[in-house]
Amino acid sequence: MSAKHFIHDPTHLVNTALLSIPHTNPSVQCDQPNKIIHIKPSSTPSQVSLVSGGGSGHEPSFASFVGPGLLSGCVAGTIFASPSAEQVRRCILHRVDKDKGVLVIVMNYTGDVLNFGMGVEKARAKGINVDMVVVGDDAGVGRKKGGKVGRRGIAGTVLVVKIAGAAAARGASLQEVTRVAQLVADNTVSIGSSLSHVHVPGRREPADDELKAGQVEIGMGIHNEPGSERKSTDLPGLVKTMLSHCLDVADQDRSFSTITETDQVVLLVNNLGGVSPLELAGITNEVVEQLAGTFAIKPVRILAGTFMTSLNGLGFSISLLRVADTGLAGASMLELLDAPAEASGWSAAISSSTWTRRDEMLKSEEQVDEEQVQPSDLRVDYAQAKTTLTTALNRLIEAEPDVTRYDTIVGDGDCGIGLKRGAQALLKMLETEKTTDDLLILVNQIIQVVEVSMDGTSGAIYAIFLNALAHGLRQNAPASPQPVTVEIWANALDSSLKALGNYTPAQPGDRTLMDALCPFVDTLSKTASIEKAAAAAQKGAQGTRGMKASLGRTVYVGGKGFEEVPDPGAHGLAELLLGLSDGLNK
């Protein structure tokens, strides 16, 4: 098996991928010898048929866009190579409904235009009514570089296919569907960027063409074609450049778009294949914010996901469509975009009515008032409390590298970062919140920050424990305002430890943070000394070295090394408690 692929034979890969599509959409069939995916006969009422395709490697485009409301047929080539004219001819003549005519939509690549064009001419010679629309939306190729060839077709083609497919499904004529498809193509501009070139199965790629660490190629095509420039930049800088290439009318070489702030705009953020959904979401947010902040454009539709890939390309593309009048009665461009489609590759399922209500819902959204904390009679010296907490939190932040290293050995490596994030958020809270001498108000301020800033198992345990601590403090509060005592702290901590036991069976000896927490609470109750209690917590944490875990992720994380390191959660807590002791002694 190849180190980069599970299926390393490109021919077998394309064939089996096409065979998979009817498994996920029973309304389509696969003509494997001709690499054609098409709607089953009688699956839809007679309408204009839409045919598209091109080289494989751009999935879900276009084979997985075959289905009611989208394409009637798709012709696939080998990876990054156009299908033959004969494949196209067979699709038009034998695999799709020809009664109302056929529209072929193809991206502007020489091989695709020639082979699909030849197939169209062969079909016309047989008396079939066929039109063809060529999409060139890539702003990564300027006028000088594009020359007579023009702009390449990239992910904006997806919008052309979707809107034209919906028009055909509504019963529009071939002339109308062709006009709408061309209208969308003329009003769409796109650009892509990637952090690396992709590896094609079965092909040896030139190593000297790879991007250096930290570089991004702006304007990269979907077949590994070079872009307009390589540069080192962060995401905001990258998005700024990409949007400028699409929207800057002063750039005479690549000013293909006339989009202004007065236009309705559709935004498509497309994953080139290797970007995680989480990161693509962050990218989408950056694009939306820059469109609004720099260009005063607030898209009326935002589509984000995987629509046209470059195999596992570590990049994304941005497409912008200026909404124009389709000239079809009762079928605006947005309504056609929102219309349902039954194709396994189409993932934008938000209805027109939901989009229409978006602004209304934003205006009527009620802000939830913060719950008011009932005052208590427990008093605290806020200045001392701030100093103590600051010392403890800074000590925890300094311990993060060790906690992270320990958790990388015995867990998933996120414990230290989670604790540091919570500590930093609490430090910020101490600088911004109003001072108070009411201990319960201060504790609840801490709880609110912990609940928002800390996640994962540690976050849940800390939040439960602190909420129970707040309850315990209130239960032990005096009848009149008095300073909090060590005895009150000890009683409240003991009750909160018992409450925590309702949610976790962890006990000392299980290699968890309880190995530090329980000795701290027990020693504080017996000695009334925070210094001795913190030392007991440290001893308990160190005692987890070599201890076999019976709870938590460490139970099923394999490998060696746990014998040499303490439990990361116990170590982090011990450092925090030692910091509290240091702070009190300042």
Sequence and secondary structure as in RCSB ss.txt:
>XXXX:A:sequence
MSAKHFIHDPTHLVNTALLSIPHTNPSVQCDQPNKIIHIKPSSTPSQVSLVSGGGSGHEPSFASFVGPGLLSGCV
AGTIFASPSAEQVRRCILHRVDKDKGVLVIVMNYTGDVLNFGMGVEKARAKGINVDMVVVGDDAGVGRKKGGKVG
RRGIAGTVLVVKIAGAAAARGASLQEVTRVAQLVADNTVSIGSSLSHVHVPGRREPADDELKAGQVEIGMGIHNE
PGSERKSTDLPGLVKTMLSHCLDVADQDRSFSTITETDQVVLLVNNLGGVSPLELAGITNEVVEQLAGTFAIKPV
RILAGTFMTSLNGLGFSISLLRVADTGLAGASMLELLDAPAEASGWSAAISSSTWTRRDEMLKSEEQVDEEQVQP
SDLRVDYAQAKTTLTTALNRLIEAEPDVTRYDTIVGDGDCGIGLKRGAQALLKMLETEKTTDDLLILVNQIIQVV
EVSMDGTSGAIYAIFLNALAHGLRQNAPASPQPVTVEIWANALDSSLKALGNYTPAQPGDRTLMDALCPFVDTLS
KTASIEKAAAAAQKGAQGTRGMKASLGRTVYVGGKGFEEVPDPGAHGLAELLLGLSDGLNK
>XXXX:A:secstr
  SS S   HHHHHHHHHHHHHHH TTEEEEGGGTEEEE TTSS S  EEEEEEEESSTTTTGGGBSTTSBSEEE
EEEETS   HHHHHHIIIIIS  TT EEEEEES HHHHHHHHHHHHHHHHTT  EEEEEE  BTTS HHHHTTT 
    THHHHHHHHHHHHHHTT  HHHHHHHHHHHHHTEEEEEEESS    TT    GGGS  TTEEEET  TTS 
  SEEEE  HHHHHHHHHHHHH TT TTT      TTS EEEEEEE BSS HHHHHHHHHHHHHHHHHHH    S
EEEEE SS  TTBSEEEEEEEE      TT  HHHHHHS    TT      HHHHHTHHHHHHH           
 SEE  HHHHHHHHHHHHHHHHHHHHHHHHHHHHHS S HHHHHHHHHHHHHHHHHHS   SBHHHHHHHHHHHH
HHH  HHHHHHHHHHHHHHHHHHHHT  SS EE  HHHHHHHHHHHHHHHTTT    TTSSSTHHHHHHHHHHHH
HH  HHHHHHHHHHHHHTTTT   SSSGGGT  SS TTTS  HHHHHHHHHHHHHHHHHT 
